[in-house]
Amino acid sequence: MAELLTKYMGLELKNPVVVAASALSSKVDNIVRAEEAGAGALVIRSLFEEQIRHEIGQLDEALSQGAESYAEALSYFPSISHGEAKEHLFWVERSRSATQMPLIGSLNAVSQGNWVKYAKQLADTGVDGLELNYYSVEADMQRSGADVEKAMLDIVASVRQEVSLPIAVKISPFYTSVGHIIKQLEDIGVNGVVMFNRFLQPEIDPEREEVLHEMTYSTSAEMRVPLRWVGLLYGRTKLDMASNTGIMEARDVVKCLLAGACVAQVASTLFQNGIGHVASLVRGVEEWMVAHNYGNISEFRGKLSQAKFEGDPVMYERAQYLDFLMSRQRWVKS
Ligand SMILES: Cc1cc2nc3c(=O)[nH]c(=O)nc-3n(C[C@H](O)[C@H](O)[C@H](O)COP(=O)(O)O)c2cc1C
């Protein structure tokens, strides 16, 4: 038997397998099944301000169509207004009362004021922590990287000021200096960082000459990016790191822990293998620990980070360059 307890965002988790925010958590039943399968925690899919705005627009349109058909309809219709985040919050509350495991609410808003407003509303549902799902695709050529970073940090700071729950920020891997961003988040007083958000990229169909938006699941090759950054930053940041993207099997979870993550967040693998796969991830980590004579996670967490790794520390920073050199040598010899 091995002890799988871990700490993430200051929360005690019974194991490091965390269900990432996704459509899986749209149903309370699925959340209960994840708990039954033994998840350490679950991040509920994001409350998206954009979706609320879209629904408000649709409702206004539907009401104004009715009102235009009959002049008297303006007074005839009872005044109907969109409940904004109420539906989402109601179902987060239901999920909270249906489960015992740590639940983390997730938010993606647009304006700074609404980030704070919705974060406070989510905090009131009884969730144990908040994940700020911050992403934007910055295509404005007048906006500098510094402007973009400042906007994000201002939002996080204003949420931090108003919400006392543990907060993690889910960031993109596309910052010029990932370490510096994480340092600034640390200074603001957040508790964790999720590395990284995965953006759905548009696809082009050359036959039909169309741009497509297809949902694709991640592949295990994609976990190398978070693995590198977690491995580089372990021991340098006070933030609890969650590794996310491309984690499919128990051995992937083990790799994240060896690099220094507190938890591994999974989504795609659960869509592909079912929610019950959580149980095999947890079991597989425990089996690995027993096989390697580890009694608890702290005995090996971060063991292969850049700070602790006894091999060449350059592997984390220049792996690409080294691989290139080595493959050239092989090529020259053959
Ligand atoms: C169908 C689906 C819905 C998702 N919805 C959300 C969401 O609401 N909020 C969020 O922060 N991430 C969302 N994600 C992203 C996941 O949380 C995760 O970051 C990403 O899928 C990478 O992890 P994976 O490789 O295990 O899939 C979603 C992913 C999928 C596949």
Ligand as a Chemical Component Dictionary entry (heavy atoms), coordinates in Angstrom:
data_LIG
# 
_chem_comp.id                   LIG 
_chem_comp.type                 NON-POLYMER 
_chem_comp.pdbx_formal_charge   0 
_chem_comp.three_letter_code    LIG 
# 
loop_
_chem_comp_atom.comp_id 
_chem_comp_atom.atom_id 
_chem_comp_atom.alt_atom_id 
_chem_comp_atom.type_symbol 
_chem_comp_atom.charge 
_chem_comp_atom.model_Cartn_x 
_chem_comp_atom.model_Cartn_y 
_chem_comp_atom.model_Cartn_z 
_chem_comp_atom.pdbx_ordinal 
LIG C1  C1  C 0 -15.018 18.773 -24.501 1  
LIG C2  C2  C 0 -14.089 19.634 -23.705 2  
LIG C3  C3  C 0 -14.596 20.711 -23.001 3  
LIG C4  C4  C 0 -13.740 21.541 -22.275 4  
LIG N1  N1  N 0 -14.266 22.570 -21.533 5  
LIG C5  C5  C 0 -13.431 23.323 -20.765 6  
LIG C6  C6  C 0 -13.940 24.346 -19.912 7  
LIG O1  O1  O 0 -15.141 24.547 -19.776 8  
LIG N2  N2  N 0 -13.039 25.085 -19.205 9  
LIG C7  C7  C 0 -11.681 24.876 -19.270 10 
LIG O2  O2  O 0 -10.926 25.563 -18.595 11 
LIG N3  N3  N 0 -11.185 23.902 -20.057 12 
LIG C8  C8  C 0 -12.015 23.133 -20.793 13 
LIG N4  N4  N 0 -11.507 22.125 -21.562 14 
LIG C9  C9  C 0 -10.039 21.938 -21.594 15 
LIG C10 C10 C 0 -9.602  20.873 -20.586 16 
LIG O3  O3  O 0 -9.878  21.274 -19.264 17 
LIG C11 C11 C 0 -8.101  20.611 -20.695 18 
LIG O4  O4  O 0 -7.399  21.801 -20.364 19 
LIG C12 C12 C 0 -7.651  20.213 -22.097 20 
LIG O5  O5  O 0 -8.590  19.348 -22.704 21 
LIG C13 C13 C 0 -6.290  19.523 -22.039 22 
LIG O6  O6  O 0 -6.349  18.350 -21.230 23 
LIG P1  P1  P 0 -6.453  16.889 -21.896 24 
LIG O7  O7  O 0 -5.253  16.745 -22.740 25 
LIG O8  O8  O 0 -6.479  15.930 -20.751 26 
LIG O9  O9  O 0 -7.693  16.864 -22.700 27 
LIG C14 C14 C 0 -12.349 21.282 -22.272 28 
LIG C15 C15 C 0 -11.857 20.181 -22.974 29 
LIG C16 C16 C 0 -12.693 19.353 -23.674 30 
LIG C17 C17 C 0 -12.114 18.159 -24.391 31 
# 
loop_
_chem_comp_bond.comp_id 
_chem_comp_bond.atom_id_1 
_chem_comp_bond.atom_id_2 
_chem_comp_bond.value_order 
_chem_comp_bond.pdbx_ordinal 
LIG C1  C2  SING 1  
LIG C2  C3  SING 2  
LIG C2  C16 DOUB 3  
LIG C3  C4  DOUB 4  
LIG C4  N1  SING 5  
LIG C4  C14 SING 6  
LIG N1  C5  DOUB 7  
LIG C5  C6  SING 8  
LIG C5  C8  SING 9  
LIG C6  O1  DOUB 10 
LIG C6  N2  SING 11 
LIG N2  C7  SING 12 
LIG C7  O2  DOUB 13 
LIG C7  N3  SING 14 
LIG N3  C8  DOUB 15 
LIG C8  N4  SING 16 
LIG N4  C9  SING 17 
LIG N4  C14 SING 18 
LIG C9  C10 SING 19 
LIG C10 O3  SING 20 
LIG C10 C11 SING 21 
LIG C11 O4  SING 22 
LIG C11 C12 SING 23 
LIG C12 O5  SING 24 
LIG C12 C13 SING 25 
LIG C13 O6  SING 26 
LIG O6  P1  SING 27 
LIG P1  O7  DOUB 28 
LIG P1  O8  SING 29 
LIG P1  O9  SING 30 
LIG C14 C15 DOUB 31 
LIG C15 C16 SING 32 
LIG C16 C17 SING 33 
# 
